[in-house]
């Protein structure tokens, strides 16, 4: 034993030294064990911490810590796809009726025609927009069929030249007068547009002689897509006609045709859809049953904007809401842009609308305004259209209708457009976020839901 002398006697000093030596060894051993345990616990904490600590809750990125991806069914703003946000501005005008005094206003001494004066005072307004639509009542069938009469309604081709110079880039042609000059008239007009202004989109009619003009676009059986910065907008144009034989030449208004065209627009990548129906009763500010029915059909098909023409007088604006909550802004009638007639037919409107796509691809009608216009029936090239806001007593006194006070025109706007019309600014601002009370779409009755043979073939 370490604490016993060589002679076998016990030594207290040696015993104390031995005890102290064993105690030091025990302390060293305990320290080593403690360090090993600390290392094991620390490593385990690190590994388990990586598994159970929410990295997304950490205020900063730490080395070795990976942010977790959102759960498969968790949608966050950051996880939504992003696209370029775009706002597209649109202006739509009502009926251009180039008969009677309108036709005569463009006749020159040489016998030629010049209609540039018709739109001279609204040209600047038109230029402010991306998509610029006008409804042309008459075909431009050529001189052989005669000009200036109320029926058949045929315009000099110089009218198209004036529409192009005014800045319009879409002409609506699905009207009740589209077939006035028969197949020859439609062929002549589309050939003229193709040869002179191929960039102009002429909607609603198709060339009945396509072999002669194979490059002409056919917007009767296809749809027109307008694109701005990758934002695709479809424009559809439909009308009513009684003659079945015209269904492949004029785009007709029916439930099936609407559904078919909307489907084609979606297939071609359209993110929003504008429908331009030629409907309603002439010289009647009240909606007829067809307008009410087809407005709901458009809304249920997801159309975003409806621009109505044909009644030749202003009608109201509504926001329709479909069964799934989709909102559709509907201008029932824009009246006349230029008219040879008197009284109410002289009053029309410009629909000015913004269509927007945000950075996540959500598309909406972001604003909508109707600005009244008035046909000023002056002599010669003073026969033209003004914004009502720019029309003055002095200008009115130079025309044939000087006896109508300006207050009367504003009163007519109030009657047609309702209490929302601002007579001081001469405009109607539409609240596009709220459906008009009582305008929500409803399911069709059993009788309405039955598909007729006429609807099956795209005519009514």
Secondary structure by P-SEA (a helix, b strand, c coil): cccccccccccaaaaaaaaaaaaaaaaaaaaaaaaaaaaaaaaaaaaaaaccccccccccccccbbbbcccccccccccccccbbbbbbbbbbccccccaaaaaaaccccccccccccccccccccccccbbbbbbccccccccccccccccccccaaaaaaaaaacccbbbccccccccccaaaaaaaaaaaaaccccccccccccccccccccccccccbbbbbbcccbbbbbbbbbbbcccccccccccccaaaaaaaaaaaaaacccbbbbbbbccccccccccaaaaaaaaaaaaacccbbbbcccccccbbbbbbcccbbbbbbcccccccccccccccccbbbbbbbbbccccccccccbbbbbbbbbbccccccccccccccccaaaaaacccccccaaaaaaaaaaaccccccccccbbbbcccccccccccccccccccccccccccccc
